[in-house]
Amino acid sequence: MENQKDVVRVRVRVYGIVQGVGFRYFTKEHADRLGLKGYVENKIDGSVEIVAEGPRDKIEELLELVRRGPPAAVVERVDVEYEEPRGEFDRFYIRWGGRYLW
């Protein structure tokens, strides 16, 4: 089990051609593989929001992956904010309209 001080939380907004290209599934697949918790959600402005918690090295790996995105995506900008971990998630979800789907 990771030391609590090694756990970080990020809130990420990804801009570009990132909806309708499998970006949420790509993010969930990698977040699950990395053992992260949180969610990914399409936003009304065409961006994708990701909130993820986990070990710093795994978060950094996820950030590198989302900066590239899946093959059909064109990532133009990634904004990252670090926040205090809250421990509110039991796994990584795809969220739609504020509801956790899977």
Secondary structure, DSSP 4 states (H G I P E B T S, - for coil): ---GGGEEEEEEEEEEE-SSSSHHHHHHHHHHHHT-EEEEEE-TTS-EEEEEEEEHHHHHHHHHHHHH-STT-EEEEEEEEEE------SSEEEEETTEE--
